[in-house]
Amino acid sequence: MKATPRAKPPKVLVIDIGGTNVKLLATGEKEPRKYPSGPTMTPRKMVQLVKKSVADWKFDCISLGYPGPIINGHPLREPHNLGPGWVGFKFGKAFGCPVKILNDAAMQAVGSYKGGRMLFLGLGTGLGSAMIVDGILQPMELAHLAYKNGKSYEDYLGLRGLERMGTKKWRRCVAKVTKQLKTALDADYVVLGGGNSKKLKKLPPGARLGNNENAFLGGFRMWQKNQVANPF
């Protein structure tokens, strides 16, 4: 009796949408492609840009990292730093292939995960957050929770906090909040990602540095079986 041949894993195009750039990478490609985004970037413009940019790449499906909360696989709110029209947009129809959408911090968390209970904090313009417990992903919205002095966690750990407090005080604040959240959420370890994580001189105990490229790995993992479970 012949063994049933295993189905080939799909070729995935990962689209990581940020307020500054749209970054692209597909299965089998070595170098990501990057293009400016900004306040005039609507979803329709993004689709046109991506189609033109990856006309020479082969892919079967898409993982899309979105800079905002996702519910039932769709954007819940319009992004702060992009153009309008994202909520309700039919991404699968526009691209002509299956599309999975995940919060951008959650996608980077999926790519950073190495087992156990992991808390991910994305230190960028804002504050991204997600937790993975024994392979189950739970996107989080810690950014706008009240922290102290009438300000949110994002007001302290995001870019506003960095600019207001200066690098030294911001580093101390990151260390303090990381320790508090690690304890409160009973995390085994914390991954500190996002562009501003590079400004940390010393990592808090139980924390390791992430890498923005892990967003691509997370996008590829979203279509793999027996990987991190995603809430679709």
N, C-alpha and C positions, 0 to 999 in steps of 0.2 A: 504494500500500500504506500503510495507516494505521499510525502508530507505536503501539507498545504503551504504554498509559498507565502512568505510574510509580505504584507503590503508595504510598499516603500513609504517612508515618512514624507510628509508634504514639504515642498519648498516654501519657505516663509519669507515674506517681506515685512520687516519691522520698521514702523514709522514712529519716531519719538518726537512728539510735538511740544516745543517749548515756546515761551514768550519771546525768545530771541532768535532761535533757529529751529528748523525742521531737519532732523537727522534720519538717514535712511541706510539700511543694510539688509541684504538678502542672503539666504542660505547659499553657501559656497563662494560668496564674494569676500574679498580680503579688506578692502578699504571702504569705510562709510562715506556717504555723500551728505553734504550739509548745505542748507540754503537759508537765507534770512526769513524770519516770519514777521512778527510785529503786529501793530493794531489794525493794519489793513488786510491781514490774512484771514479770509473767510474759509469755510470748509470747501466751497466750490473751487476757490483759487488753489487751496492745498491739493485737492485731487488733480487739478490740471497740472500743477507743478510736479507732483509725484509721477504722474503718468509720463510726462515728457522726460523727467530725469532718469527713470528706470526702464526706458523703452528697450534697452539692450539686456535687461536682467530677466531671468525666468523665475516665476513663482506661482504657487497654487492658491495661496491664502495670505491674509494680512493680519498682523498684530499691531494695534494702534495705541500708543501711550498718550493719554489725554490729560492736560493740565487742569484737572478739576474732578469733582466727585462723579462716580459712575453708579447708576442703579439699573439693574436688569440688563446690563450690557449696553446702556445708552447714557450719554452725558445728562447729568441732572441740572447743571447750571451752565450759563455761558462763561467762557474763560475771561479772566481779568485783563490779560495783556494781548488778546487777539481780536479780530473782527467778529461780527455777529453771525448768527445762523447755525450754530453747532447743535443746539438742542433740537431734536426731531429730524436731523439730517439723515438721509438714507445712505450710509457709507457703503454697504454691500452692493446696492444698486449702482451707485456712482462708480465704484471700482470694477464691478462685474465679477466679483469673486467673494468668498466668505471672509468676513472681517470680525475679529474679536477685539473689543475695546476694554482697556484697563486704565485706571488712574496711573499717571506716569511714575509716581513714587512707588506704587504697588508693583509696577512692571520691573522697576529697578530692584525692588525687594525680592521678587521671584528669582531674578538673576544672581542675587547676592546670597541666597539661602544655602546653608550647609547643615541642615538638620536641627532638631530640637525646637526650642522656643526662641524665635528671633524677633527683635524689635528693630525696625528700620526708620531712621530719621533722615530726611533729605534737607540739607542746609543749603538753600538756594535763595532766590528772590523772596519766596515764602518759606513755609515749612511743610514738607511732605511727610507722611507717616503711614506705616503699615505694620502688621504683625503676622507672622507665620508660626503656627503651632502644630508640630508634628505633621507638616506637609499641607496644612489647611490655611489658606490665605484669608486674612481679614483686613481689607483696606480700612484706614482710620482717618478721622478728621480732627486731629489734636490741635491743629494750627489756631483755630479761633476760640478754643477754650480759654477761659479767664485764667491768667497766671498770677500776676500781682500788680498793684498800683493802677488798677483799672485797665491793664493791658493784657493782651493774649500771649500765648506761647510764641506765635509767629512774630509779634511785636518785639520779642526779645531775641529769638534765635534766627529770624529771617534777616534779610538785608537791612530793613529799617533799624533793627537792633544793633547790627554791626556798625552802621553809620552813626547812630546816636551815641553808643557807648564807647566806640573805638575797639580795636582788635583785642587788647589785653582783657578788658572787662567782658567782652563778648565771649572770649575763650573760657573764662571762668564760669560764665552763665551756662554755656553749652555743657561744661563738665558737671555743673550742679544739677541741671535739668535731666541730663542723661542718667545720672545716678538715681535721681528721684523716680523717673519713669521706669527704669530697669527694675527697681525694687517694687514699685506699685503694680507693675504688670507681670512680675515674676518671670522676667525674660532670662534666658541662659546667657545671651549676649546681645549687644546692640551694634548695628552697622550704621555708621555715619557717612552718608553719601551726599550728593549735590555738589555744585561748583564751589561753594564756600568751605566745604570740608577740608580743602587743601590749605586753608589758612590756619588750621589747628596745628599747634606746635607739639602738643603732647596729648595723647588719647586718654580719655577717662578709663578707669579700671573696668574690664569687661566689655570694652568697645573695640571695634576694628574699623579701619577705613574702607569705605566702599569705593566704587569706580563707576563713573557715568556710563562706561561701556557695558556694564552689567545690565543696563536697560535692554540692550540688544539680546543678550543671553536670555533674559526674562521673556522677551518676545518670542524667541525660538521655543522656549520651554512651554509656553502657553498652548502649543499644538502637539506636544509630546505626551504620550500615554505614560502613566505611572510616575508623573512628575508632580509638582505642586498643584494641588486642586484649586481651580479658579471658580469664582462664583458666577457662572454664566447660566 
